Amino acid sequence: MRVVVLGAGLLGVTSAYYLQQLGHEVTVVDRHATPAAKARGRVAPQGGAPTPQCSGADSTGTGSTLGRWAKLRAGMRRHVSRLVDRAIGARPQRDPREHLVRLAAYSRKSARVLREEGGLPQGSRVGGLLNVFTCAEAFGARLARAPHWSELGCEEQLFSADDAIRMEPALLAMRAKLAGATYSVEDPARDPAQFAASLVFMCRAAGVRFLTKHTVVSLKDRDGRIDRVELLDPAGQPMTLRAQAYVLALGASSVPHAEYLGVDMPLRFVREYIVTIPVKDASRAPRVALRDVQGKLRITRIETPEGDQLRVTATVRAGLEEDREPDSDRFDAILRRVEKLLPGAADTARASLATEMHAVSTNRLPMIGKTRLPNLFLNTAPGTPSWITALGAGKSIARIVSGLRPELQFAFRSL
Ligand SMILES: Cc1cc2nc3c(=O)[nH]c(=O)nc-3n(C[C@H](O)[C@H](O)[C@H](O)COP(=O)(O)OP(=O)(O)OC[C@H]3O[C@@H](n4cnc5c(N)ncnc54)[C@H](O)[C@@H]3O)c2cc1C
């Protein structure tokens, strides 16, 4: 079957790889020159919130393709179809975290297979991620969930405060506040750029065709199915692409297209604060990545051309129009928390701030599965910075498009 994957982000690329493996003829479209550009660090962080375009409009802003009538039509369709789509859309029956645990476990298994086959590099920078709890009650709740999550495939090890300090001596200064920790080896720290580049290589080797520098303008439906995709080629000339099935993997830009077609995509935007702080005392700086569960920070030590640095990230809800400016109080609060957790490790006076917007689904689960249009599928909004879940999402959507049952129990849409 001919399948068009819209978007060459990590989700589009993994979908394409597994679709090709299942025998389809796959074309991936992306406006960027480099597939998986974001994961490969080729897209600079932005300051403002991405405002979804009006329904079906050209998301590059190179000219609206819809007149007022089309917008009105889209609005009406959206209203009616949202109800239908909600009715068929899967609702997680359990704690959404359980679905994520299963998706991550399935993805790790898929990664191992690709590594054994030689497609994915072994990854030499495995440092792991230590989830640090400073609240005894929250750690107790995590301990209580441990047997069940372990059955679901979670591979996190449970650490007492002393074990955590043995693993990461930089935590010694906060020994009195430390309730415990969990540790996972398989973490995004495995180098997302290398991961993404390998996947693109594997796609090309398998015969996936990439149409880069091509912008998706709109998806046109006819008789209840997607009939064609309208694009702009690198010279800005309109062109049309037809296939038997379409996977929408445009990240946040999927929203206007889905809405125009009356497909409900309940997303919200979060602002990620990315604070970079030069390391002042290497002996006090962490070697493994830390997630401060109560402070909601993720701290990674990175080597940059400017030297040894801590990259501290925090995610907060953001509105579309408001909250366009980063909050300086939050920046200060992040610095205070870093100083409290790792006193003397970093030179907070020389910290710098960047922010990035991400779309996450309202239930925090990736949107993977069918829509009310039988030849349109979704793979978007992973809702987590974990790269590794992309493999499970891509493998599952490839099976769903092919009419096969996914190998994973998950809150897939419309199954
Ligand atoms: C808090 C948080 C932090 C995160 N941090 C990062 C990070 O640092 N780096 C990172 O890569 N991911 C990060 N992610 C994950 C990221 O948001 C994505 O989930 C992940 O990169 C893969 O998602 P994707 O493929 O759905 O989307 P994307 O990577 O956004 O890919 C979508 C693709 O569609 C293309 N596209 C969009 N509109 C059009 C159009 N009209 N025509 C043609 N092409 C189009 C884009 O060029 C892009 O390649 C983070 C997520 C969260 C929640």
PDBQT file of the ligand as one rigid body, heavy atoms in Angstrom, charges set to zero:
ROOT
HETATM    1  C1  LIG A 501       8.765  19.046  28.091  1.00  0.00    +0.000 C 
HETATM    2  C2  LIG A 501       9.184  18.488  26.775  1.00  0.00    +0.000 A 
HETATM    3  C3  LIG A 501      10.480  18.699  26.340  1.00  0.00    +0.000 A 
HETATM    4  C4  LIG A 501      10.891  18.208  25.098  1.00  0.00    +0.000 A 
HETATM    5  N1  LIG A 501      12.154  18.484  24.652  1.00  0.00    +0.000 NA
HETATM    6  C5  LIG A 501      12.492  18.124  23.388  1.00  0.00    +0.000 A 
HETATM    7  C6  LIG A 501      13.730  18.515  22.799  1.00  0.00    +0.000 A 
HETATM    8  O1  LIG A 501      14.555  19.172  23.439  1.00  0.00    +0.000 OA
HETATM    9  N2  LIG A 501      14.015  18.127  21.517  1.00  0.00    +0.000 N 
HETATM   10  C7  LIG A 501      13.118  17.363  20.788  1.00  0.00    +0.000 A 
HETATM   11  O2  LIG A 501      13.400  17.009  19.642  1.00  0.00    +0.000 OA
HETATM   12  N3  LIG A 501      11.962  16.978  21.323  1.00  0.00    +0.000 NA
HETATM   13  C8  LIG A 501      11.614  17.346  22.585  1.00  0.00    +0.000 A 
HETATM   14  N4  LIG A 501      10.426  16.973  23.108  1.00  0.00    +0.000 N 
HETATM   15  C9  LIG A 501       9.628  16.006  22.387  1.00  0.00    +0.000 C 
HETATM   16  C10 LIG A 501       9.106  16.651  21.168  1.00  0.00    +0.000 C 
HETATM   17  O3  LIG A 501       8.108  17.550  21.513  1.00  0.00    +0.000 OA
HETATM   18  C11 LIG A 501       8.582  15.631  20.234  1.00  0.00    +0.000 C 
HETATM   19  O4  LIG A 501       7.726  14.864  20.990  1.00  0.00    +0.000 OA
HETATM   20  C12 LIG A 501       9.580  14.711  19.592  1.00  0.00    +0.000 C 
HETATM   21  O5  LIG A 501      10.677  15.415  19.098  1.00  0.00    +0.000 OA
HETATM   22  C13 LIG A 501       8.944  13.983  18.413  1.00  0.00    +0.000 C 
HETATM   23  O6  LIG A 501       7.706  14.516  18.115  1.00  0.00    +0.000 OA
HETATM   24  P1  LIG A 501       7.028  14.639  16.740  1.00  0.00    +0.000 P 
HETATM   25  O7  LIG A 501       7.668  13.800  15.709  1.00  0.00    +0.000 OA
HETATM   26  O8  LIG A 501       5.583  14.416  17.021  1.00  0.00    +0.000 OA
HETATM   27  O9  LIG A 501       7.096  16.183  16.432  1.00  0.00    +0.000 OA
HETATM   28  P2  LIG A 501       8.219  17.114  15.870  1.00  0.00    +0.000 P 
HETATM   29  O10 LIG A 501       9.568  16.686  16.246  1.00  0.00    +0.000 OA
HETATM   30  O11 LIG A 501       7.761  18.495  16.203  1.00  0.00    +0.000 OA
HETATM   31  O12 LIG A 501       8.064  16.876  14.291  1.00  0.00    +0.000 OA
HETATM   32  C14 LIG A 501       7.067  17.423  13.510  1.00  0.00    +0.000 C 
HETATM   33  C15 LIG A 501       7.628  17.597  12.120  1.00  0.00    +0.000 C 
HETATM   34  O13 LIG A 501       6.631  18.109  11.281  1.00  0.00    +0.000 OA
HETATM   35  C16 LIG A 501       7.188  19.084  10.434  1.00  0.00    +0.000 C 
HETATM   36  N5  LIG A 501       6.136  19.994  10.026  1.00  0.00    +0.000 N 
HETATM   37  C17 LIG A 501       5.320  20.729  10.827  1.00  0.00    +0.000 A 
HETATM   38  N6  LIG A 501       4.431  21.405  10.077  1.00  0.00    +0.000 NA
HETATM   39  C18 LIG A 501       4.681  21.076   8.789  1.00  0.00    +0.000 A 
HETATM   40  C19 LIG A 501       4.082  21.418   7.551  1.00  0.00    +0.000 A 
HETATM   41  N7  LIG A 501       3.031  22.235   7.468  1.00  0.00    +0.000 N 
HETATM   42  N8  LIG A 501       4.593  20.894   6.429  1.00  0.00    +0.000 NA
HETATM   43  C20 LIG A 501       5.641  20.037   6.466  1.00  0.00    +0.000 A 
HETATM   44  N9  LIG A 501       6.239  19.672   7.596  1.00  0.00    +0.000 NA
HETATM   45  C21 LIG A 501       5.760  20.187   8.752  1.00  0.00    +0.000 A 
HETATM   46  C22 LIG A 501       8.266  19.755  11.261  1.00  0.00    +0.000 C 
HETATM   47  O14 LIG A 501       9.263  20.334  10.430  1.00  0.00    +0.000 OA
HETATM   48  C23 LIG A 501       8.786  18.576  12.079  1.00  0.00    +0.000 C 
HETATM   49  O15 LIG A 501       9.902  17.960  11.473  1.00  0.00    +0.000 OA
HETATM   50  C24 LIG A 501       9.981  17.450  24.322  1.00  0.00    +0.000 A 
HETATM   51  C25 LIG A 501       8.692  17.224  24.769  1.00  0.00    +0.000 A 
HETATM   52  C26 LIG A 501       8.279  17.746  25.979  1.00  0.00    +0.000 A 
HETATM   53  C27 LIG A 501       6.856  17.547  26.424  1.00  0.00    +0.000 C 
ENDROOT
TORSDOF 0
